Amino acid sequence: MKNFNKKIAPAAVIALLLLCFTKLEAQKMEFGLRFMPTFSSFEVFTPGNGRQIGDYTNGYGFGATLGYNFTDHIGIQVEVIYSAIGQKYTEVDVERKINLKYVNVPLLLSLNTGKSKVVNFNLVGGPQIGISVGSGIFTSNDGVDNSDAVLAVKNGDLGVAYGAGLDFGVNSARTFRIGLGFRGVQGLFDISDNNATLSTDGYYLLDRSKVKTYAAYAGLSLLF
C-alpha cells in the first residue's frame, strides 16, 4: 500500500499540473462572431461637379474573428468580415447610390488591460486586405438616369485598420465574453479600375478613389 501511494502521488501531481497547463494554454485562443453597422465615404466623379464626396452612407458587416493571446495584455487576431458599403450623391437632380461589397481580412495586434478580467479595454491596429465581391449603381428617386457612368472596381484593396473596444466576461470562468467597440479603416490605394471599355460619352464614376469606413461592432467570443 505504501509503494502504491508513492506511485500514485507523483502521478496525481503530474496530472494536476498538466490539467492546469492545459487550462492556461486553452484560454490563449479566442473565437468570436461580430455584427458591424458601418458608415463609408469615398470620392466619386461626375462631369458637372468633378470629384466630390457624397453623403456618408450606412452599411453593414458581419464575420468571425480568431485570436491568440501571448499574454493577458498582448495578442494577435485575424478576422474575416463581409462588408456591404455605399455612397450617395446627386447629379443633375438624380440621386444615386453606389454599393460595394467586400470580404475584408484584417490582421491586428491587440493591446489589452486584462484579457481574463471581468472588464477588458483593448486597442487594435494593423493591415487589412479587401477582396471585391460585387458592385452596382442604383437610382433612388424618380429622376431619369441617362448617365454614361461606368462603375469599375479593382479586385482588391489594402488599408490600415484601427479601433478600440470593451469586452465583458459573463460567466464565472470569464471565458464567454461580450464585446462592444469601434473600428475604422483607411484605404491606402485607389480602388477604381480604369481599364473598362467606355462609350463615346462615357466616364469612370470612380477615379483615384480611396475607401474610408467607420463602424461600431457588437459580438460574442469564447476563450478556449
C-alpha positions, 0 to 999 in steps of 0.5 A: 500500500505504501509503494502504491501511494508513492506511485500514485502521488507523483502521478496525481501531481503530474496530472494536476499540473498538466490539467492546469497547463492545459487550462492556461494554454486553452484560454490563449485562443479566442473565437468570436462572431461580430455584427458591424453597422458601418458608415463609408465615404469615398470620392466619386466623379461626375462631369458637372461637379468633378470629384466630390464626396457624397453623403456618408452612407450606412452599411453593414458587416458581419464575420468571425474573428480568431485570436491568440493571446501571448499574454493577458495584455498582448495578442494577435487576431485575424478576422474575416468580415463581409462588408456591404458599403455605399455612397450617395450623391446627386447629379443633375437632380438624380440621386444615386447610390453606389454599393460595394461589397467586400470580404475584408481580412484584417490582421491586428495586434491587440493591446489589452488591460486584462484579457481574463478580467471581468472588464477588458479595454483593448486597442487594435491596429494593423493591415487589412486586405479587401477582396471585391465581391460585387458592385452596382449603381442604383437610382433612388428617386424618380429622376431619369438616369441617362448617365454614361457612368461606368462603375469599375472596381479593382479586385482588391484593396489594402488599408490600415485598420484601427479601433478600440473596444470593451469586452465583458466576461459573463460567466464565472470562468470569464471565458464567454465574453461580450464585446462592444467597440469601434473600428475604422479603416483607411484605404491606402490605394485607389480602388477604381479600375480604369481599364473598362471599355467606355462609350463615346460619352462615357466616364469612370464614376470612380477615379483615384478613389480611396475607401474610408469606413467607420463602424461600431461592432457588437459580438460574442467570443469564447476563450478556449 
